[in-house]
Amino acid sequence: MISVLIPTFNRRNVLERTLPTLFQQDFPADRFEIVVVVDGSSDGTMEFLRKLASPCSIHIVEQPHQGAAAARNAGLKRVRGELVLFLDDDILCPPNLLSLHASAHHGQSRRVVFGPIHTSITSAATLATDWTKNASLASTEMLNKGLTPGIGNLRLDPNSSISIDFLSRVGTFDENFESALETAEIALRLQSAGAEFFYLRNATVDHVFAKTSAQLAREDAFCYGRKDVLLSRKHPQYRPESVVGRVAEGGVGRSALRRVAATFAAFDRAIALPLWLCERFRQFTPFRRLGVRLLGQRKAVNFWRGARAEAGSWRTLEQEFGKALPVLMYHHIGPATPGTYPELTVSPRRFEQHLQWLIQLGYRGITPSKWQGWRTAGHSLPDKPVLLTFDDAYADTATYAFPLLKRYGFPAAVFVVASEVGGTNRWDQNVGSYEHRVMDLGQIVSWVTEGIAFGAHSLTHADLTAIPEADVREETVRSGELLAGLIGAPVSTFAYPYGFFNANAEAAARSRYDLAFSTEEGLNTLATNPHRLRRTMVLPDDGYIDFVSRLRLGYSPRRRVIAGLARLRRVWMRRGG
């Protein structure tokens, strides 16, 4: 038997349209029941339901107004079916909805079945409906392409069904998340319990949307901001996928704009007037398009207002979710050697100056595992963290850099070409570089105990974008396994050789490592893809401004201008200028 559970609050006029679609199911009437929880309605809903003639069993539960989560929990106490299908009071169902859900559960006791929710053409003609329709279509398009929902998109929303037995193992809806994200919170618990979220693309329902733009952009968005903070705290694994995890994304400018918008109510009021005008002239396409964009911006403003309110202050929100990590990349630390690429060698004296600048600027070094602990569990980090990385594990790094790191109290990460431990830089010699020794096993093992983390850098320093997929996996996965065996410690990080990666390389890195580093420039935040972490390479003649820019922006603007001019000059010369 299937139990269809519907919470409702003051929606009699909508229920009169939606509930009959359940009476028209092609599923046997004696094999399903409808449980409607009336959550303190005062619009005559109870009178309507009592007079309703239903071909199946219908049970009415009445309670004081407590919200949808509490209403669903009250309904779960009354259901008698082996499966429960969650719906809302504004959902129009096709005749085969129950049959499709029932079939999808056959022999699958841990499956959560969910189908698309489209916006009904009978919805109110408003910008809020337009925005919701666009969001629904984007979500459906992603799922129809076969893309698996990330942890941040898991929900036990309307048009989802689950075995009552399996649901009972994780408990009911958390009523602390009332009005926002209660369906995400329970989905996270279900996933932790081993649930399979199964997308049933042909089980489409229509949503009769009736909220106003003000309700969507102010009340709902503000509440969502508060609950997103709460959900991240209760389920730390959700942090990287949370919206509040994007608080530092987009650089200093956008972060500052979010802060101002969340602090001053005038930002919300400034958007309200042009949004009202667009609503008035919605029938004209340019106004409708502009209105949808403005509605999205107003939602964002009120989301950050809600997040700030829940955190207590913007500073607290940034401390908890808005850390920005610069990752500095080095190769050689030692005397300049003829035949070596000059941009790869930083002198010991210059490197020591870099460490002194870091201390003066208030930066404190961390290891990759510290960053991962903050990302996924909310562990503490310094106010201004920085990660120093060294590619290729050259022996001169152990001779010159590591003692300086130890003296100044900085940890670091070194990426090792696993098959060349104790060997040379054959990958560079093949293109004319001078021969350099790389660290031997004794050097690596001795520095593991001194706060230096070692990660994999492939087996042979191959360009992972230019070799077959099977070789990509061998170079990526096998290098970590080999290195872990050599040093007798876990290896959970990887750096793409030359910084080059594609979908195959990223997938291989994701299958074996917590973190993978590229050479794309920029800062890293909670929202940064952990297998596309950004780094900026420190050059031997970087000045103080360059160095500070790499720390605060993730790149040097001066260097970018110089590189851009050099490219233009090469193009000009090729054209015979």
C-alpha positions as CSV (number, residue, x, y, z in Angstrom):
1,M,0.0,0.0,0.0
2,I,1.1,3.6,-0.7
3,S,0.3,6.4,1.7
4,V,0.1,9.9,0.1
5,L,0.9,12.5,2.7
6,I,-0.2,16.1,2.1
7,P,0.2,19.0,4.6
8,T,-2.0,22.0,4.0
9,F,-2.4,25.5,5.5
10,N,-5.2,27.8,4.3
11,R,-5.2,26.5,0.8
12,R,-8.8,25.3,0.4
13,N,-9.2,26.9,-3.0
14,V,-6.0,25.2,-4.3
15,L,-6.9,21.8,-2.7
16,E,-10.2,21.8,-4.5
17,R,-8.2,21.7,-7.8
18,T,-5.3,19.5,-6.8
19,L,-6.8,16.8,-4.6
20,P,-9.2,15.4,-7.3
21,T,-6.2,14.5,-9.5
22,L,-5.3,11.8,-6.9
23,F,-8.8,10.4,-7.2
24,Q,-8.2,9.8,-10.9
25,Q,-5.1,7.5,-10.5
26,D,-4.9,4.3,-12.5
27,F,-3.6,2.6,-9.3
28,P,-6.1,0.4,-7.4
29,A,-8.1,2.4,-4.9
30,D,-7.8,-0.2,-2.3
31,R,-4.0,-0.1,-2.5
32,F,-3.4,3.6,-1.5
33,E,-4.6,6.0,1.1
34,I,-4.5,9.8,1.4
35,V,-3.5,11.5,4.6
36,V,-4.2,15.2,4.7
37,V,-2.8,17.2,7.7
38,V,-4.6,20.4,8.2
39,D,-2.1,22.7,9.9
40,G,-4.3,25.2,11.7
41,S,-6.3,26.3,8.6
42,S,-9.0,28.9,9.1
43,D,-10.4,29.0,5.5
44,G,-12.9,26.2,5.7
45,T,-10.4,23.5,4.7
46,M,-11.8,21.0,7.3
47,E,-15.4,21.5,6.1
48,F,-14.4,20.9,2.5
49,L,-12.5,17.7,3.4
50,R,-15.2,16.3,5.6
51,K,-17.7,16.6,2.7
52,L,-15.3,15.1,0.1
53,A,-16.3,11.9,-1.6
54,S,-13.1,9.8,-2.2
55,P,-12.7,6.5,-4.0
56,C,-9.8,5.6,-1.7
57,S,-9.3,5.9,2.1
58,I,-8.7,9.4,3.2
59,H,-7.7,10.4,6.7
60,I,-7.8,13.9,8.0
61,V,-5.4,15.0,10.8
62,E,-6.0,18.4,12.4
63,Q,-3.5,20.3,14.5
64,P,-2.7,23.9,15.5
65,H,-0.5,25.8,13.0
66,Q,3.1,24.5,13.5
67,G,4.4,24.5,9.9
68,A,5.0,21.9,7.2
69,A,7.7,19.9,9.0
70,A,5.5,19.4,12.0
71,A,2.5,18.6,9.8
72,R,4.4,15.9,7.9
73,N,5.6,14.4,11.2
74,A,2.0,14.3,12.4
75,G,0.9,12.6,9.2
76,L,3.7,10.0,9.4
77,K,2.2,8.8,12.7
78,R,-1.0,8.0,10.8
79,V,0.2,6.4,7.6
80,R,-0.4,2.7,7.1
81,G,1.3,2.0,3.8
82,E,4.7,0.4,3.1
83,L,5.6,3.4,1.0
84,V,4.9,7.1,1.6
85,L,4.6,9.6,-1.3
86,F,5.1,13.2,-0.2
87,L,3.0,15.8,-2.0
88,D,2.1,19.4,-1.3
89,D,-1.4,20.9,-1.4
90,D,-0.6,22.7,-4.7
91,I,0.5,19.7,-6.7
92,L,-1.4,18.5,-9.8
93,C,-0.8,14.8,-10.4
94,P,-0.9,12.8,-13.6
95,P,-3.0,9.6,-13.5
96,N,0.0,7.2,-13.5
97,L,1.9,8.9,-10.7
98,L,1.3,6.3,-8.0
99,S,2.0,3.4,-10.5
100,L,5.3,4.9,-11.5
101,H,6.5,5.4,-7.9
102,A,5.4,2.0,-6.8
103,S,7.2,0.3,-9.7
104,A,10.4,2.2,-9.1
105,H,10.6,0.8,-5.6
106,H,10.3,-2.8,-6.5
107,G,13.1,-4.7,-4.8
108,Q,14.8,-1.5,-3.7
109,S,14.4,-1.0,0.0
110,R,16.8,2.0,0.4
111,R,15.6,3.9,-2.6
112,V,14.3,7.5,-2.5
113,V,12.4,8.0,-5.7
114,F,11.8,11.6,-6.9
115,G,10.4,13.1,-10.1
116,P,10.3,16.5,-11.8
117,I,8.2,19.3,-10.6
118,H,7.1,21.7,-13.4
119,T,5.4,25.0,-12.8
120,S,1.7,24.7,-13.9
121,I,0.4,27.0,-16.6
122,T,-2.5,27.8,-14.3
123,S,-0.1,29.5,-11.8
124,A,-0.5,33.2,-11.1
125,A,1.0,35.4,-13.8
126,T,3.8,37.0,-11.7
127,L,7.5,37.5,-11.8
128,A,7.7,35.1,-8.9
129,T,6.1,32.4,-11.1
130,D,8.5,33.2,-13.9
131,W,11.6,32.9,-11.6
132,T,10.3,29.7,-10.2
133,K,9.6,28.2,-13.6
134,N,13.1,29.1,-14.8
135,A,14.7,27.5,-11.7
136,S,12.5,24.3,-12.1
137,L,13.5,24.0,-15.8
138,A,17.2,24.4,-15.1
139,S,17.0,21.7,-12.4
140,T,15.0,19.3,-14.7
141,E,17.4,19.9,-17.5
142,M,20.4,19.0,-15.3
143,L,18.7,15.8,-14.1
144,N,17.5,14.8,-17.6
145,K,21.2,15.0,-18.8
146,G,22.0,12.3,-16.2
147,L,23.9,14.5,-13.9
148,T,23.7,13.2,-10.3
149,P,22.5,15.7,-7.7
150,G,25.3,16.9,-5.4
151,I,24.9,16.7,-1.7
152,G,23.7,20.3,-1.7
153,N,20.8,19.5,-4.0
154,L,19.4,16.4,-2.2
155,R,15.9,16.8,-1.0
156,L,12.9,14.8,0.2
157,D,10.6,17.2,-1.5
158,P,7.1,16.8,-2.9
159,N,6.9,14.1,-5.6
160,S,9.3,12.0,-3.5
161,S,8.6,8.6,-2.2
162,I,10.4,6.3,0.3
163,S,9.9,3.1,2.2
164,I,8.4,3.8,5.6
165,D,10.7,1.1,7.1
166,F,13.8,2.9,5.8
167,L,12.5,6.3,6.7
168,S,12.0,5.2,10.3
169,R,15.7,4.4,10.6
170,V,16.6,8.1,10.3
171,G,13.7,9.6,12.1
172,T,11.3,12.3,11.1
173,F,11.6,15.9,9.8
174,D,13.6,18.3,12.0
175,E,11.2,21.0,13.0
176,N,14.0,23.4,13.7
177,F,14.2,23.8,9.9
178,E,10.6,24.8,9.6
179,S,9.8,26.8,6.5
180,A,13.1,26.2,4.8
181,L,15.5,23.2,4.2
182,E,13.7,20.7,6.3
183,T,13.5,18.4,3.3
184,A,17.3,18.9,2.7
185,E,18.2,18.1,6.3
186,I,16.3,14.8,6.3
187,A,17.8,14.0,2.9
188,L,21.3,14.4,4.3
189,R,20.5,11.9,7.1
190,L,19.0,9.5,4.5
191,Q,22.2,9.7,2.4
192,S,24.3,9.0,5.4
193,A,22.2,5.9,6.1
194,G,22.9,4.6,2.6
195,A,19.9,5.9,0.6
196,E,19.9,5.8,-3.2
197,F,18.3,8.9,-4.7
198,F,16.7,7.7,-7.9
199,Y,15.4,10.2,-10.5
200,L,12.1,9.1,-12.2
201,R,12.1,11.5,-15.1
202,N,8.6,10.5,-16.4
203,A,6.9,11.0,-13.0
204,T,6.2,14.7,-13.7
205,V,3.8,16.7,-11.5
206,D,2.7,20.3,-12.0
207,H,3.1,22.9,-9.2
208,V,0.3,25.6,-8.9
209,F,2.6,28.4,-7.8
210,A,0.8,31.2,-5.9
211,K,3.4,33.1,-3.9
212,T,4.0,36.8,-4.5
213,S,7.4,38.3,-5.4
214,A,7.7,39.8,-1.9
215,Q,7.1,36.5,-0.3
216,L,9.6,34.7,-2.5
217,A,12.3,37.4,-2.4
218,R,12.0,38.6,1.2
219,E,10.3,36.1,3.6
220,D,11.5,32.9,1.9
221,A,15.0,34.1,1.1
222,F,15.6,35.5,4.6
223,C,14.5,32.3,6.2
224,Y,16.6,30.2,3.7
225,G,19.7,32.2,4.6
226,R,19.1,31.5,8.3
227,K,18.5,27.8,7.8
228,D,21.4,27.4,5.4
229,V,23.7,28.4,8.3
230,L,21.9,26.0,10.7
231,L,22.1,23.1,8.2
232,S,25.8,23.7,7.6
233,R,26.4,23.5,11.4
234,K,24.3,20.4,11.9
235,H,25.8,18.6,8.9
236,P,29.3,19.8,8.3
237,Q,29.6,17.7,5.1
238,Y,27.1,20.1,3.6
239,R,29.4,23.1,4.1
240,P,31.2,23.0,0.7
241,E,27.8,22.7,-1.1
242,S,26.0,25.4,1.0
243,V,25.1,28.8,-0.3
244,V,26.8,30.5,2.6
245,G,29.9,28.7,1.5
246,R,30.0,31.1,-1.4
247,V,30.4,34.2,0.9
248,A,34.0,34.8,-0.2
249,E,33.6,33.7,-3.9
250,G,34.2,36.3,-6.6
251,G,37.0,38.1,-4.9
252,V,37.2,41.0,-2.5
253,G,34.8,43.2,-4.4
254,R,31.9,40.9,-4.5
255,S,32.4,39.8,-0.9
256,A,32.3,43.5,0.2
257,L,29.1,44.0,-1.8
258,R,27.5,41.1,-0.1
259,R,28.5,42.5,3.3
260,V,27.0,45.9,2.5
261,A,23.8,44.5,1.0
262,A,23.3,42.2,4.1
263,T,23.9,45.1,6.5
264,F,21.8,47.9,5.1
265,A,18.1,47.5,4.5
266,A,18.3,50.2,1.9
267,F,19.7,47.7,-0.6
268,D,16.4,45.7,-0.4
269,R,14.3,48.9,-0.8
270,A,16.4,50.1,-3.7
271,I,15.5,46.9,-5.7
272,A,11.9,46.9,-4.6
273,L,10.8,49.9,-6.7
274,P,12.2,48.9,-10.1
275,L,10.9,45.3,-9.4
276,W,7.4,46.7,-8.8
277,L,7.6,48.6,-12.1
278,C,8.7,45.4,-13.9
279,E,5.8,43.5,-12.3
280,R,3.3,46.2,-13.5
281,F,4.6,45.8,-17.1
282,R,5.4,42.1,-17.0
283,Q,3.5,41.4,-20.2
284,F,6.3,43.1,-22.1
285,T,9.3,40.7,-22.6
286,P,12.1,43.2,-21.7
287,F,10.4,44.1,-18.4
288,R,9.7,40.5,-17.6
289,R,13.4,39.5,-18.2
290,L,14.7,42.5,-16.2
291,G,12.2,41.7,-13.5
292,V,13.3,38.1,-13.1
293,R,16.9,39.3,-12.8
294,L,16.0,41.9,-10.2
295,L,14.0,39.3,-8.3
296,G,17.0,37.0,-8.2
297,Q,19.1,39.9,-6.9
298,R,16.6,40.8,-4.2
299,K,16.5,37.1,-3.2
300,A,20.3,37.2,-2.8
301,V,20.2,40.4,-0.7
302,N,17.7,38.9,1.7
303,F,19.4,35.5,1.8
304,W,22.6,37.2,3.0
305,R,20.6,39.3,5.5
306,G,19.2,36.1,6.9
307,A,22.6,34.4,7.0
308,R,24.1,37.3,8.8
309,A,21.2,37.4,11.3
310,E,21.7,33.7,12.1
311,A,25.5,34.0,12.5
312,G,25.2,37.0,14.7
313,S,27.4,39.3,12.7
314,W,29.0,39.4,9.2
315,R,32.4,38.9,10.8
316,T,31.2,35.7,12.5
317,L,29.8,34.5,9.2
318,E,33.1,35.2,7.4
319,Q,35.1,33.5,10.1
320,E,32.8,30.4,9.9
321,F,32.3,30.2,6.1
322,G,34.3,32.9,4.4
323,K,38.0,32.0,4.7
324,A,40.0,32.7,1.6
325,L,43.2,30.6,1.1
326,P,46.1,31.7,-1.1
327,V,48.3,28.9,-2.2
328,L,51.8,29.9,-3.2
329,M,53.6,27.6,-5.6
330,Y,57.4,27.2,-5.7
331,H,59.8,24.8,-7.5
332,H,63.5,25.3,-6.8
333,I,64.7,27.0,-3.6
334,G,68.5,27.3,-4.0
335,P,71.3,29.0,-6.0
336,A,70.6,29.7,-9.7
337,T,71.9,27.0,-12.0
338,P,72.7,27.5,-15.6
339,G,70.4,25.5,-17.9
340,T,67.4,25.8,-15.5
341,Y,64.3,27.7,-16.3
342,P,65.1,31.0,-14.4
343,E,61.5,31.6,-13.3
344,L,61.5,28.3,-11.4
345,T,64.3,29.2,-9.0
346,V,64.0,31.4,-6.0
347,S,67.1,32.1,-4.0
348,P,67.2,31.1,-0.3
349,R,67.7,34.7,0.7
350,R,64.6,35.8,-1.3
351,F,62.6,32.9,0.1
352,E,63.4,33.8,3.6
353,Q,62.2,37.3,2.9
354,H,58.9,35.9,1.7
355,L,58.5,34.1,5.0
356,Q,59.3,37.3,6.9
357,W,56.7,39.2,4.8
358,L,54.1,36.5,5.6
359,I,54.7,36.9,9.3
360,Q,54.6,40.7,9.1
361,L,51.3,40.5,7.2
362,G,49.7,38.2,9.8
363,Y,49.6,35.1,7.7
364,R,50.0,31.7,9.3
365,G,50.9,28.5,7.4
366,I,48.6,25.5,7.2
367,T,48.7,22.0,5.6
368,P,46.3,20.7,3.0
369,S,44.7,18.5,5.7
370,K,43.9,21.6,7.8
371,W,42.1,23.1,4.8
372,Q,40.2,19.9,4.3
373,G,39.3,19.7,7.9
374,W,37.8,23.3,7.8
375,R,36.0,22.5,4.5
376,T,34.2,19.4,5.6
377,A,34.1,19.6,9.4
378,G,34.4,23.2,10.3
379,H,37.7,22.8,12.2
380,S,39.4,26.0,13.2
381,L,41.8,27.9,10.9
382,P,44.1,30.9,11.5
383,D,42.5,34.3,10.7
384,K,44.8,34.6,7.6
385,P,45.8,31.1,6.4
386,V,48.3,30.5,3.7
387,L,49.5,27.2,2.1
388,L,53.0,26.9,0.7
389,T,53.5,24.2,-2.0
390,F,56.6,22.9,-3.8
391,D,56.3,21.0,-7.0
392,D,58.6,18.1,-8.1
393,A,60.3,17.6,-4.7
394,Y,63.7,18.8,-5.8
395,A,66.6,18.0,-3.4
396,D,67.6,21.7,-3.2
397,T,64.2,22.4,-1.6
398,A,65.1,20.0,1.3
399,T,68.5,21.6,1.6
400,Y,67.5,25.2,1.6
401,A,63.8,25.7,2.0
402,F,62.9,23.2,4.7
403,P,65.3,24.5,7.4
404,L,63.9,28.0,6.8
405,L,60.3,26.7,7.1
406,K,61.2,25.1,10.3
407,R,62.9,28.2,11.7
408,Y,59.9,30.4,10.9
409,G,57.3,27.9,11.9
410,F,55.7,27.3,8.5
411,P,54.4,23.9,7.4
412,A,54.2,23.2,3.6
413,A,53.2,20.6,1.0
414,V,55.5,19.0,-1.5
415,F,54.4,17.1,-4.6
416,V,56.5,14.1,-5.5
417,V,56.9,12.4,-8.9
418,A,56.6,9.0,-7.4
419,S,58.7,6.9,-9.8
420,E,61.6,9.4,-9.5
421,V,62.2,9.4,-5.8
422,G,66.0,9.6,-5.4
423,G,66.3,10.2,-9.2
424,T,66.4,13.2,-11.4
425,N,64.0,15.6,-13.3
426,R,63.9,13.5,-16.5
427,W,60.7,15.2,-17.6
428,D,62.5,18.5,-17.9
429,Q,65.8,17.1,-19.3
430,N,63.8,15.8,-22.2
431,V,63.2,19.4,-23.3
432,G,66.7,20.7,-22.6
433,S,66.8,21.5,-18.8
434,Y,69.8,20.9,-16.7
435,E,69.8,17.8,-14.6
436,H,68.6,18.2,-11.0
437,R,68.4,15.7,-8.2
438,V,65.0,15.1,-6.5
439,M,64.6,14.1,-2.9
440,D,65.5,10.6,-1.9
441,L,63.4,8.5,0.4
442,G,65.4,9.3,3.5
443,Q,64.9,13.1,3.0
444,I,61.2,12.6,2.5
445,V,60.7,10.4,5.5
446,S,62.7,12.7,7.8
447,W,60.7,15.8,6.8
448,V,57.3,14.1,7.2
449,T,57.9,14.3,11.0
450,E,58.8,18.0,10.7
451,G,55.4,19.2,9.5
452,I,56.0,18.8,5.8
453,A,53.1,17.1,4.0
454,F,53.8,15.1,0.8
455,G,51.4,14.6,-2.0
456,A,51.5,12.8,-5.4
457,H,52.5,14.5,-8.6
458,S,52.0,11.6,-11.0
459,L,54.3,8.7,-11.7
460,T,56.4,10.3,-14.5
461,H,55.3,13.9,-14.7
462,A,53.2,13.2,-17.8
463,D,50.8,15.7,-19.3
464,L,47.5,14.1,-18.2
465,T,45.6,15.8,-21.0
466,A,47.7,14.1,-23.8
467,I,47.7,10.4,-22.8
468,P,45.0,7.6,-22.9
469,E,42.4,7.5,-20.1
470,A,43.8,4.2,-18.7
471,D,47.2,5.9,-18.5
472,V,45.7,8.9,-16.8
473,R,44.4,6.7,-14.0
474,E,47.7,4.9,-13.7
475,E,49.6,8.1,-13.4
476,T,47.2,9.6,-11.0
477,V,46.0,6.9,-8.7
478,R,49.0,4.6,-8.8
479,S,51.4,7.4,-7.9
480,G,49.5,8.1,-4.6
481,E,49.5,4.4,-3.8
482,L,53.2,4.1,-4.5
483,L,54.1,7.1,-2.5
484,A,52.0,6.1,0.4
485,G,53.8,2.7,0.5
486,L,57.2,4.4,0.4
487,I,56.7,6.9,3.2
488,G,54.4,4.7,5.3
489,A,51.7,7.5,5.6
490,P,48.5,8.3,3.9
491,V,48.7,10.4,0.7
492,S,45.5,12.5,0.2
493,T,46.6,15.3,-2.1
494,F,47.6,15.5,-5.8
495,A,49.0,18.2,-8.1
496,Y,48.4,18.0,-11.8
497,P,51.7,18.0,-13.7
498,Y,52.2,21.3,-15.5
499,G,48.9,22.2,-14.0
500,F,47.1,20.5,-16.9
501,F,43.9,18.6,-16.3
502,N,40.7,17.6,-18.1
503,A,37.6,15.7,-17.1
504,N,39.4,12.3,-17.1
505,A,42.3,13.7,-14.9
506,E,39.9,15.3,-12.5
507,A,37.8,12.2,-12.2
508,A,40.9,10.1,-11.5
509,A,42.0,12.6,-8.9
510,R,38.6,12.7,-7.3
511,S,38.5,8.9,-7.0
512,R,41.7,8.8,-4.9
513,Y,42.4,12.1,-3.3
514,D,40.7,14.6,-1.0
515,L,42.3,17.6,-2.8
516,A,44.0,18.2,-6.1
517,F,45.9,21.3,-7.1
518,S,46.0,23.1,-10.5
519,T,48.0,26.1,-11.6
520,E,44.9,28.2,-12.2
521,E,45.3,31.5,-10.3
522,G,43.0,32.8,-7.6
523,L,42.0,32.4,-4.0
524,N,40.4,29.2,-2.7
525,T,37.1,29.4,-0.7
526,L,34.7,26.9,0.8
527,A,32.9,26.8,-2.6
528,T,36.1,26.1,-4.7
529,N,36.1,22.7,-6.4
530,P,38.5,20.7,-4.1
531,H,39.9,19.0,-7.2
532,R,40.6,22.2,-9.0
533,L,42.3,24.2,-6.2
534,R,44.0,27.4,-7.4
535,R,47.6,28.3,-7.0
536,T,49.8,31.3,-7.9
537,M,53.4,30.8,-8.8
538,V,55.9,33.1,-6.9
539,L,58.5,34.4,-9.3
540,P,62.1,35.1,-8.3
541,D,61.9,38.8,-9.0
542,D,58.5,39.4,-7.5
543,G,58.5,42.6,-5.4
544,Y,56.6,43.3,-2.3
545,I,53.5,44.5,-4.1
546,D,53.5,41.4,-6.3
547,F,53.8,39.2,-3.3
548,V,51.0,40.9,-1.4
549,S,48.8,40.8,-4.5
550,R,49.3,37.0,-4.7
551,L,48.2,36.7,-1.1
552,R,45.1,39.0,-1.3
553,L,44.0,38.4,-4.9
554,G,45.5,35.1,-5.8
555,Y,47.5,36.6,-8.6
556,S,49.7,39.6,-9.5
557,P,48.0,42.2,-11.6
558,R,51.3,43.7,-12.7
559,R,52.5,40.3,-14.0
560,R,49.2,39.8,-15.8
561,V,49.6,43.1,-17.6
562,I,53.2,42.3,-18.5
563,A,52.1,38.9,-19.8
564,G,49.3,40.4,-21.8
565,L,51.5,43.0,-23.4
566,A,54.0,40.2,-24.3
567,R,51.2,38.2,-26.0
568,L,50.1,41.3,-28.0
569,R,53.7,41.9,-29.1
570,R,54.1,38.3,-30.3
571,V,50.9,38.6,-32.3
572,W,52.0,41.9,-33.7
573,M,55.4,40.4,-34.7
574,R,53.8,37.4,-36.4
575,R,51.6,39.7,-38.5
576,G,54.7,41.5,-39.6
577,G,54.2,44.7,-37.6
